[in-house]
Amino acid sequence: MLPFKEDFLLSIKTNNYSPETVYNYERDLAVFEYFLEHDVRTAFSDVSKRTVELYKAYLTSRDRKTADHAASQQALAAGSINRTLSSLRRYLKYLIELDEVSPVPPEAVRLLKMPKKHARVAELDDLIRLIESPTAYEKKREVALRNRAILEMLFATGMRISELTALNKNQLDATGRIFIRGKGRKERFVYLTERATRCIADYLKIRGDDSPALFLPTRGRNSGSAKARISPNYVQMKIKQYRERLGINVPTSAHSFRHGFATYLAEEGANPAAIQILLGHESLHTTTRYVHASDAYAEKTHKQFHPLKK
């Protein structure tokens, strides 16, 4: 229904975007196609600015359909809606670049205003308890060692969960430096701490398999198969379980370890430019959004610098 859609997706792919990014664009445009065909019954050539506004309202409603035409289970967050709208905007720009007709200008697709949240990271002591918790809570030794190594590595390197689950054993060396290809295929080095190095070594020592993957599921894995890997969903689920058992009330996910990594490096006096390189950000502005003063640090700063502290 959308003209040149396949060409657009091929263009994204050939411009070296990740398969996941291409997949997201494809799904986002499928949602727009479904909306045009079944909700407003409008041909793409007849799309107007009003159609775009109706589409935004559709995305915010609970009556919307997913890309698979299934009923939505919950309302989309503002960030998810903006990603979907950005996909449409990018597609319209592509049509103009091809000198084809776009029924509305790309700038007519305006994003939602993002709600401002009080950004928080768990206190360092809580993060340490969380990192060490698999040893106490997991009954199987291999699971305990593996999950502890995963959490140690997330906090030691600041890498994304997708980067961690894609790691192979041969990417580790004696220096503790790991070369990875991250989001947008950008390459960078990340660095292990001595703690993380020891935990990974303890885990690998009891593995006894030929799989190239650094972290493996304990069930259903095929020896030597590059496809058998720990899943991001499993890691997120275990972090949630450990946090709840420890009574840590600050929402904490795998991505929170990345925020914590940046925050506590900054609190120790690390150069923002160095943190930017370690996180793999193109812009220092993006890095600053990852650095949030912890509550304890904010309290300490208040007591130290308030003009009427005495």
Buried (B, 14 or more C-beta within 10 A) or exposed (E): EBBBBEEBBEBBBEEEBBEEBBEBBBBBBBBBBBBBEEBBEBEBEEBEEEBBEBBBEBBEEEEBBBBEEEEEEEEBEBEEBBBBBBBBBBBBBBBEEBEEEBBBEBEBBEBBEEEEEEEBBBBBEBBBBBBBBBEEBBEEEBBBBBBBBBBBBBBBBBBBBEBBBBBEBEEBEEEBEBEBEBBEEEEBEBEBBEBBBEBBEBBBEEBEBEBBBBBBBEEEBEEEBEEBBBEBEBBBEBBEEBBEEBEBEBEBBBBBBBBBBBBBBBBEEBEEEEBBEBBBBEEEEEBBEBBBBBEEBEEEEEEEEEEEEE
